[in-house]
């Protein structure tokens, strides 16, 4: 009787702890994407688009300016900017 309790404890305790850690990790990742929360970051990524494998275009907002950048394996390049 005691051995079955210890066996259940050894199996279920790490499982429950792992589920708790996984839920907290997912909450932290998805919290910034929830609507209605004002962003306090200076740079906001508005949209990204894959151009080719390894190359993306991204629209960023920074201090009232809208920037279009190309993101590739070699680095980030400013393509265009709109704003004051």
Biopython code that builds the backbone (N, CA, C, O; Angstrom):
import numpy as np
from Bio.PDB.StructureBuilder import StructureBuilder

atoms = [
    (1, "UNK", "N", (0.817, -1.188, 0.000)),
    (1, "UNK", "CA", (0.000, 0.000, 0.000)),
    (1, "UNK", "C", (0.863, 1.256, 0.000)),
    (1, "UNK", "O", (0.608, 2.189, -0.761)),
    (2, "UNK", "N", (1.872, 1.280, 0.843)),
    (2, "UNK", "CA", (2.751, 2.427, 0.920)),
    (2, "UNK", "C", (3.568, 2.580, -0.366)),
    (2, "UNK", "O", (3.839, 3.697, -0.808)),
    (3, "UNK", "N", (3.954, 1.455, -0.957)),
    (3, "UNK", "CA", (4.753, 1.507, -2.185)),
    (3, "UNK", "C", (3.959, 2.069, -3.350)),
    (3, "UNK", "O", (4.510, 2.785, -4.186)),
    (4, "UNK", "N", (2.676, 1.755, -3.415)),
    (4, "UNK", "CA", (1.863, 2.297, -4.508)),
    (4, "UNK", "C", (1.715, 3.812, -4.363)),
    (4, "UNK", "O", (1.697, 4.529, -5.363)),
    (5, "UNK", "N", (1.610, 4.303, -3.134)),
    (5, "UNK", "CA", (1.528, 5.750, -2.892)),
    (5, "UNK", "C", (2.828, 6.429, -3.309)),
    (5, "UNK", "O", (2.799, 7.471, -3.963)),
    (6, "UNK", "N", (3.953, 5.858, -2.942)),
    (6, "UNK", "CA", (5.256, 6.437, -3.297)),
    (6, "UNK", "C", (5.452, 6.402, -4.806)),
    (6, "UNK", "O", (5.973, 7.357, -5.383)),
    (7, "UNK", "N", (5.040, 5.313, -5.453)),
    (7, "UNK", "CA", (5.167, 5.223, -6.907)),
    (7, "UNK", "C", (4.319, 6.289, -7.597)),
    (7, "UNK", "O", (4.782, 6.932, -8.539)),
    (8, "UNK", "N", (3.091, 6.482, -7.141)),
    (8, "UNK", "CA", (2.232, 7.526, -7.711)),
    (8, "UNK", "C", (2.833, 8.913, -7.483)),
    (8, "UNK", "O", (2.787, 9.771, -8.364)),
    (9, "UNK", "N", (3.391, 9.120, -6.301)),
    (9, "UNK", "CA", (4.006, 10.407, -5.980)),
    (9, "UNK", "C", (5.196, 10.680, -6.887)),
    (9, "UNK", "O", (5.357, 11.794, -7.383)),
    (10, "UNK", "N", (6.026, 9.674, -7.104)),
    (10, "UNK", "CA", (7.228, 9.837, -7.932)),
    (10, "UNK", "C", (6.852, 10.104, -9.385)),
    (10, "UNK", "O", (7.573, 10.820, -10.080)),
    (11, "UNK", "N", (5.753, 9.553, -9.853)),
    (11, "UNK", "CA", (5.351, 9.740, -11.252)),
    (11, "UNK", "C", (4.551, 11.029, -11.431)),
    (11, "UNK", "O", (4.816, 11.793, -12.359)),
    (12, "UNK", "N", (3.579, 11.279, -10.561)),
    (12, "UNK", "CA", (2.662, 12.400, -10.770)),
    (12, "UNK", "C", (3.224, 13.751, -10.353)),
    (12, "UNK", "O", (2.875, 14.761, -10.964)),
    (13, "UNK", "N", (4.076, 13.811, -9.343)),
    (13, "UNK", "CA", (4.619, 15.086, -8.899)),
    (13, "UNK", "C", (5.440, 15.780, -9.990)),
    (13, "UNK", "O", (5.209, 16.963, -10.243)),
    (14, "UNK", "N", (6.396, 15.095, -10.654)),
    (14, "UNK", "CA", (7.101, 15.774, -11.756)),
    (14, "UNK", "C", (6.183, 16.129, -12.922)),
    (14, "UNK", "O", (6.404, 17.134, -13.598)),
    (15, "UNK", "N", (5.153, 15.312, -13.162)),
    (15, "UNK", "CA", (4.219, 15.610, -14.240)),
    (15, "UNK", "C", (3.452, 16.900, -13.949)),
    (15, "UNK", "O", (3.323, 17.749, -14.831)),
    (16, "UNK", "N", (2.948, 17.058, -12.738)),
    (16, "UNK", "CA", (2.208, 18.262, -12.365)),
    (16, "UNK", "C", (3.129, 19.485, -12.368)),
    (16, "UNK", "O", (2.728, 20.558, -12.819)),
    (17, "UNK", "N", (4.347, 19.332, -11.872)),
    (17, "UNK", "CA", (5.301, 20.448, -11.884)),
    (17, "UNK", "C", (5.652, 20.851, -13.314)),
    (17, "UNK", "O", (5.761, 22.040, -13.614)),
    (18, "UNK", "N", (5.828, 19.878, -14.187)),
    (18, "UNK", "CA", (6.115, 20.170, -15.589)),
    (18, "UNK", "C", (4.964, 20.889, -16.265)),
    (18, "UNK", "O", (5.185, 21.808, -17.054)),
    (19, "UNK", "N", (3.744, 20.487, -15.968)),
    (19, "UNK", "CA", (2.587, 21.182, -16.532)),
    (19, "UNK", "C", (2.493, 22.620, -16.035)),
    (19, "UNK", "O", (2.153, 23.520, -16.803)),
    (20, "UNK", "N", (2.791, 22.842, -14.764)),
    (20, "UNK", "CA", (2.773, 24.211, -14.229)),
    (20, "UNK", "C", (3.827, 25.079, -14.900)),
    (20, "UNK", "O", (3.543, 26.215, -15.281)),
    (21, "UNK", "N", (5.029, 24.561, -15.048)),
    (21, "UNK", "CA", (6.105, 25.323, -15.684)),
    (21, "UNK", "C", (5.764, 25.601, -17.141)),
    (21, "UNK", "O", (6.017, 26.700, -17.635)),
    (22, "UNK", "N", (5.193, 24.618, -17.837)),
    (22, "UNK", "CA", (4.795, 24.814, -19.230)),
    (22, "UNK", "C", (3.714, 25.872, -19.379)),
    (22, "UNK", "O", (3.766, 26.686, -20.301)),
    (23, "UNK", "N", (2.734, 25.868, -18.481)),
    (23, "UNK", "CA", (1.670, 26.878, -18.538)),
    (23, "UNK", "C", (2.219, 28.281, -18.268)),
    (23, "UNK", "O", (1.830, 29.238, -18.937)),
    (24, "UNK", "N", (3.110, 28.405, -17.301)),
    (24, "UNK", "CA", (3.708, 29.711, -17.020)),
    (24, "UNK", "C", (4.547, 30.209, -18.192)),
    (24, "UNK", "O", (4.532, 31.400, -18.503)),
    (25, "UNK", "N", (5.278, 29.307, -18.844)),
    (25, "UNK", "CA", (6.083, 29.681, -20.007)),
    (25, "UNK", "C", (5.186, 30.161, -21.139)),
    (25, "UNK", "O", (5.471, 31.186, -21.758)),
    (26, "UNK", "N", (4.097, 29.432, -21.422)),
    (26, "UNK", "CA", (3.181, 29.844, -22.485)),
    (26, "UNK", "C", (2.492, 31.167, -22.151)),
    (26, "UNK", "O", (2.309, 32.008, -23.031)),
    (27, "UNK", "N", (2.112, 31.356, -20.897)),
    (27, "UNK", "CA", (1.484, 32.616, -20.497)),
    (27, "UNK", "C", (2.412, 33.794, -20.755)),
    (27, "UNK", "O", (1.983, 34.833, -21.257)),
    (28, "UNK", "N", (3.698, 33.628, -20.407)),
    (28, "UNK", "CA", (4.657, 34.708, -20.605)),
    (28, "UNK", "C", (4.850, 35.012, -22.087)),
    (28, "UNK", "O", (4.983, 36.174, -22.472)),
    (29, "UNK", "N", (4.866, 33.975, -22.915)),
    (29, "UNK", "CA", (5.041, 34.189, -24.354)),
    (29, "UNK", "C", (3.816, 34.837, -24.994)),
    (29, "UNK", "O", (3.957, 35.697, -25.864)),
    (30, "UNK", "N", (2.623, 34.437, -24.577)),
    (30, "UNK", "CA", (1.407, 34.912, -25.229)),
    (30, "UNK", "C", (0.835, 36.181, -24.599)),
    (30, "UNK", "O", (-0.074, 36.786, -25.169)),
    (31, "UNK", "N", (1.336, 36.593, -23.456)),
    (31, "UNK", "CA", (0.802, 37.753, -22.764)),
    (31, "UNK", "C", (0.965, 39.035, -23.578)),
    (31, "UNK", "O", (0.083, 39.894, -23.557)),
    (32, "UNK", "N", (2.067, 39.174, -24.286)),
    (32, "UNK", "CA", (2.309, 40.391, -25.059)),
    (32, "UNK", "C", (1.414, 40.476, -26.291)),
    (32, "UNK", "O", (1.245, 41.559, -26.851)),
    (33, "UNK", "N", (0.840, 39.361, -26.722)),
    (33, "UNK", "CA", (-0.019, 39.358, -27.906)),
    (33, "UNK", "C", (-1.487, 39.573, -27.583)),
    (33, "UNK", "O", (-2.308, 39.664, -28.495)),
    (34, "UNK", "N", (-1.835, 39.658, -26.308)),
    (34, "UNK", "CA", (-3.234, 39.823, -25.927)),
    (34, "UNK", "C", (-3.720, 41.221, -26.293)),
    (34, "UNK", "O", (-3.011, 42.202, -26.071)),
    (35, "UNK", "N", (-4.935, 41.316, -26.857)),
    (35, "UNK", "CA", (-5.459, 42.639, -27.236)),
    (35, "UNK", "C", (-5.845, 43.438, -25.997)),
    (35, "UNK", "O", (-6.148, 42.883, -24.941)),
    (36, "UNK", "N", (-5.823, 44.765, -26.161)),
    (36, "UNK", "CA", (-6.252, 45.640, -25.092)),
    (36, "UNK", "C", (-5.151, 46.030, -24.135)),
    (36, "UNK", "O", (-5.381, 46.842, -23.238)),
    (37, "UNK", "N", (-3.986, 45.488, -24.293)),
    (37, "UNK", "CA", (-2.885, 45.834, -23.405)),
    (37, "UNK", "C", (-2.004, 46.859, -24.103)),
    (37, "UNK", "O", (-1.445, 46.558, -25.158)),
    (38, "UNK", "N", (-1.864, 48.045, -23.555)),
    (38, "UNK", "CA", (-1.005, 49.045, -24.201)),
    (38, "UNK", "C", (0.451, 48.619, -24.133)),
    (38, "UNK", "O", (0.928, 48.132, -23.108)),
    (39, "UNK", "N", (1.127, 48.808, -25.214)),
    (39, "UNK", "CA", (2.531, 48.411, -25.281)),
    (39, "UNK", "C", (3.417, 49.527, -24.727)),
    (39, "UNK", "O", (3.191, 50.703, -25.009)),
    (40, "UNK", "N", (4.404, 49.160, -23.955)),
    (40, "UNK", "CA", (5.325, 50.137, -23.392)),
    (40, "UNK", "C", (6.667, 50.117, -24.112)),
    (40, "UNK", "O", (7.611, 50.790, -23.698)),
    (41, "UNK", "N", (6.747, 49.364, -25.163)),
    (41, "UNK", "CA", (8.010, 49.290, -25.894)),
    (41, "UNK", "C", (8.157, 50.460, -26.854)),
    (41, "UNK", "O", (7.167, 50.996, -27.355)),
    (42, "UNK", "N", (9.401, 50.851, -27.106)),
    (42, "UNK", "CA", (9.664, 51.950, -28.033)),
    (42, "UNK", "C", (9.526, 51.508, -29.484)),
    (42, "UNK", "O", (9.119, 52.293, -30.340)),
    (43, "UNK", "N", (9.861, 50.267, -29.757)),
    (43, "UNK", "CA", (9.795, 49.734, -31.125)),
    (43, "UNK", "C", (8.673, 48.714, -31.178)),
    (43, "UNK", "O", (8.614, 47.797, -30.359)),
    (44, "UNK", "N", (7.779, 48.878, -32.153)),
    (44, "UNK", "CA", (6.687, 47.933, -32.347)),
    (44, "UNK", "C", (6.768, 47.362, -33.748)),
    (44, "UNK", "O", (6.909, 48.106, -34.718)),
    (45, "UNK", "N", (6.679, 46.049, -33.860)),
    (45, "UNK", "CA", (6.655, 45.376, -35.157)),
    (45, "UNK", "C", (5.204, 45.313, -35.598)),
    (45, "UNK", "O", (4.390, 44.641, -34.966)),
    (46, "UNK", "N", (4.879, 46.004, -36.670)),
    (46, "UNK", "CA", (3.506, 46.057, -37.154)),
    (46, "UNK", "C", (3.179, 44.864, -38.045)),
    (46, "UNK", "O", (2.104, 44.276, -37.930)),
    (47, "UNK", "N", (4.103, 44.508, -38.931)),
    (47, "UNK", "CA", (3.827, 43.413, -39.855)),
    (47, "UNK", "C", (5.146, 42.874, -40.399)),
    (47, "UNK", "O", (6.121, 43.611, -40.541)),
    (48, "UNK", "N", (5.159, 41.585, -40.698)),
    (48, "UNK", "CA", (6.317, 40.978, -41.365)),
    (48, "UNK", "C", (5.818, 40.166, -42.552)),
    (48, "UNK", "O", (4.693, 39.667, -42.557)),
    (49, "UNK", "N", (6.680, 40.044, -43.557)),
    (49, "UNK", "CA", (6.339, 39.265, -44.748)),
    (49, "UNK", "C", (7.586, 38.547, -45.237)),
    (49, "UNK", "O", (8.645, 39.157, -45.382)),
    (50, "UNK", "N", (7.461, 37.257, -45.489)),
    (50, "UNK", "CA", (8.570, 36.472, -46.010)),
    (50, "UNK", "C", (8.691, 36.741, -47.511)),
    (50, "UNK", "O", (7.735, 36.538, -48.260)),
    (51, "UNK", "N", (9.850, 37.190, -47.940)),
    (51, "UNK", "CA", (10.105, 37.475, -49.359)),
    (51, "UNK", "C", (10.689, 36.238, -50.039)),
    (51, "UNK", "O", (10.241, 35.839, -51.114)),
    (52, "UNK", "N", (11.665, 35.655, -49.419)),
    (52, "UNK", "CA", (12.280, 34.420, -49.901)),
    (52, "UNK", "C", (12.834, 33.691, -48.685)),
    (52, "UNK", "O", (12.861, 34.259, -47.593)),
    (53, "UNK", "N", (13.274, 32.452, -48.847)),
    (53, "UNK", "CA", (13.818, 31.745, -47.683)),
    (53, "UNK", "C", (14.994, 32.517, -47.075)),
    (53, "UNK", "O", (16.006, 32.750, -47.735)),
    (54, "UNK", "N", (14.844, 32.899, -45.835)),
    (54, "UNK", "CA", (15.903, 33.626, -45.147)),
    (54, "UNK", "C", (15.818, 35.132, -45.247)),
    (54, "UNK", "O", (16.629, 35.828, -44.637)),
    (55, "UNK", "N", (14.847, 35.669, -46.007)),
    (55, "UNK", "CA", (14.716, 37.125, -46.156)),
    (55, "UNK", "C", (13.279, 37.527, -45.838)),
    (55, "UNK", "O", (12.327, 36.964, -46.378)),
    (56, "UNK", "N", (13.141, 38.505, -44.956)),
    (56, "UNK", "CA", (11.826, 39.027, -44.580)),
    (56, "UNK", "C", (11.817, 40.542, -44.690)),
    (56, "UNK", "O", (12.848, 41.199, -44.548)),
    (57, "UNK", "N", (10.639, 41.080, -44.945)),
    (57, "UNK", "CA", (10.404, 42.511, -44.842)),
    (57, "UNK", "C", (9.609, 42.743, -43.565)),
    (57, "UNK", "O", (8.691, 41.981, -43.263)),
    (58, "UNK", "N", (9.946, 43.781, -42.813)),
    (58, "UNK", "CA", (9.245, 44.092, -41.581)),
    (58, "UNK", "C", (8.923, 45.570, -41.534)),
    (58, "UNK", "O", (9.743, 46.405, -41.916)),
    (59, "UNK", "N", (7.722, 45.896, -41.062)),
    (59, "UNK", "CA", (7.298, 47.277, -40.860)),
    (59, "UNK", "C", (7.375, 47.540, -39.362)),
    (59, "UNK", "O", (6.748, 46.841, -38.566)),
    (60, "UNK", "N", (8.156, 48.564, -38.984)),
    (60, "UNK", "CA", (8.369, 48.905, -37.583)),
    (60, "UNK", "C", (7.883, 50.319, -37.317)),
    (60, "UNK", "O", (7.991, 51.182, -38.188)),
    (61, "UNK", "N", (7.350, 50.570, -36.129)),
    (61, "UNK", "CA", (7.034, 51.918, -35.662)),
    (61, "UNK", "C", (8.046, 52.277, -34.596)),
    (61, "UNK", "O", (8.261, 51.528, -33.643)),
    (62, "UNK", "N", (8.679, 53.463, -34.774)),
    (62, "UNK", "CA", (9.669, 53.915, -33.810)),
    (62, "UNK", "C", (9.611, 55.428, -33.725)),
    (62, "UNK", "O", (9.900, 56.110, -34.709)),
    (63, "UNK", "N", (9.247, 55.966, -32.578)),
    (63, "UNK", "CA", (9.165, 57.406, -32.311)),
    (63, "UNK", "C", (8.385, 58.157, -33.386)),
    (63, "UNK", "O", (8.840, 59.189, -33.879)),
    (64, "UNK", "N", (7.231, 57.651, -33.744)),
    (64, "UNK", "CA", (6.378, 58.320, -34.718)),
    (64, "UNK", "C", (6.783, 58.089, -36.159)),
    (64, "UNK", "O", (6.139, 58.613, -37.068)),
    (65, "UNK", "N", (7.822, 57.326, -36.390)),
    (65, "UNK", "CA", (8.267, 57.024, -37.754)),
    (65, "UNK", "C", (7.911, 55.581, -38.075)),
    (65, "UNK", "O", (7.930, 54.717, -37.198)),
    (66, "UNK", "N", (7.594, 55.331, -39.313)),
    (66, "UNK", "CA", (7.328, 53.979, -39.779)),
    (66, "UNK", "C", (8.499, 53.566, -40.665)),
    (66, "UNK", "O", (8.793, 54.222, -41.664)),
    (67, "UNK", "N", (9.157, 52.484, -40.297)),
    (67, "UNK", "CA", (10.349, 52.022, -40.997)),
    (67, "UNK", "C", (10.071, 50.708, -41.691)),
    (67, "UNK", "O", (9.437, 49.822, -41.118)),
    (68, "UNK", "N", (10.537, 50.573, -42.913)),
    (68, "UNK", "CA", (10.486, 49.314, -43.642)),
    (68, "UNK", "C", (11.911, 48.773, -43.692)),
    (68, "UNK", "O", (12.804, 49.407, -44.254)),
    (69, "UNK", "N", (12.115, 47.600, -43.103)),
    (69, "UNK", "CA", (13.455, 47.025, -43.046)),
    (69, "UNK", "C", (13.443, 45.637, -43.667)),
    (69, "UNK", "O", (12.434, 44.933, -43.662)),
    (70, "UNK", "N", (14.592, 45.275, -44.197)),
    (70, "UNK", "CA", (14.817, 43.937, -44.725)),
    (70, "UNK", "C", (15.654, 43.179, -43.707)),
    (70, "UNK", "O", (16.717, 43.643, -43.294)),
    (71, "UNK", "N", (15.170, 42.012, -43.308)),
    (71, "UNK", "CA", (15.862, 41.194, -42.317)),
    (71, "UNK", "C", (16.329, 39.922, -43.005)),
    (71, "UNK", "O", (15.521, 39.140, -43.507)),
    (72, "UNK", "N", (17.643, 39.726, -43.022)),
    (72, "UNK", "CA", (18.224, 38.537, -43.650)),
    (72, "UNK", "C", (19.265, 37.949, -42.718)),
    (72, "UNK", "O", (19.522, 38.486, -41.640)),
    (73, "UNK", "N", (19.854, 36.860, -43.130)),
    (73, "UNK", "CA", (20.881, 36.217, -42.306)),
    (73, "UNK", "C", (22.090, 37.124, -42.109)),
    (73, "UNK", "O", (22.772, 37.047, -41.087)),
    (74, "UNK", "N", (22.347, 37.972, -43.077)),
    (74, "UNK", "CA", (23.497, 38.868, -43.002)),
    (74, "UNK", "C", (23.275, 40.093, -42.148)),
    (74, "UNK", "O", (24.236, 40.776, -41.793)),
    (75, "UNK", "N", (22.019, 40.396, -41.802)),
    (75, "UNK", "CA", (21.751, 41.564, -40.972)),
    (75, "UNK", "C", (20.440, 42.230, -41.343)),
    (75, "UNK", "O", (19.604, 41.660, -42.045)),
    (76, "UNK", "N", (20.284, 43.444, -40.858)),
    (76, "UNK", "CA", (19.064, 44.240, -41.071)),
    (76, "UNK", "C", (19.437, 45.464, -41.900)),
    (76, "UNK", "O", (20.427, 46.139, -41.618)),
    (77, "UNK", "N", (18.624, 45.746, -42.940)),
    (77, "UNK", "CA", (18.879, 46.871, -43.816)),
    (77, "UNK", "C", (17.639, 47.753, -43.892)),
    (77, "UNK", "O", (16.533, 47.253, -44.096)),
    (78, "UNK", "N", (17.818, 49.067, -43.727)),
    (78, "UNK", "CA", (16.699, 49.997, -43.855)),
    (78, "UNK", "C", (16.363, 50.162, -45.323)),
    (78, "UNK", "O", (17.223, 50.513, -46.131)),
    (79, "UNK", "N", (15.102, 49.907, -45.667)),
    (79, "UNK", "CA", (14.650, 50.020, -47.060)),
    (79, "UNK", "C", (14.003, 51.385, -47.279)),
    (79, "UNK", "O", (14.314, 52.064, -48.258)),
    (80, "UNK", "N", (13.105, 51.796, -46.379)),
    (80, "UNK", "CA", (12.411, 53.067, -46.528)),
    (80, "UNK", "C", (11.901, 53.527, -45.163)),
    (80, "UNK", "O", (11.720, 52.713, -44.257)),
    (81, "UNK", "N", (11.669, 54.833, -45.019)),
    (81, "UNK", "CA", (11.074, 55.361, -43.796)),
    (81, "UNK", "C", (10.069, 56.419, -44.143)),
    (81, "UNK", "O", (10.244, 57.183, -45.092)),
    (82, "UNK", "N", (8.999, 56.459, -43.355)),
    (82, "UNK", "CA", (7.912, 57.424, -43.543)),
    (82, "UNK", "C", (7.678, 58.098, -42.216)),
    (82, "UNK", "O", (7.662, 57.431, -41.181)),
    (83, "UNK", "N", (7.498, 59.391, -42.217)),
    (83, "UNK", "CA", (7.247, 60.123, -40.976)),
    (83, "UNK", "C", (8.189, 61.302, -40.871)),
    (83, "UNK", "O", (8.964, 61.587, -41.784)),
    (84, "UNK", "N", (8.107, 61.975, -39.748)),
    (84, "UNK", "CA", (8.917, 63.185, -39.566)),
    (84, "UNK", "C", (10.288, 62.875, -39.061)),
    (84, "UNK", "O", (11.092, 63.785, -38.856)),
]
sb = StructureBuilder()
sb.init_structure("model")
sb.init_model(0)
sb.init_chain("A")
sb.init_seg("    ")
for serial, (resi, resn, name, xyz) in enumerate(atoms, 1):
    if name == "N":
        sb.init_residue(resn, " ", resi, " ")
    sb.init_atom(name, np.array(xyz, "f"), 0.0, 1.0, " ", f" {name:<3s}", serial, name[0])
structure = sb.get_structure()
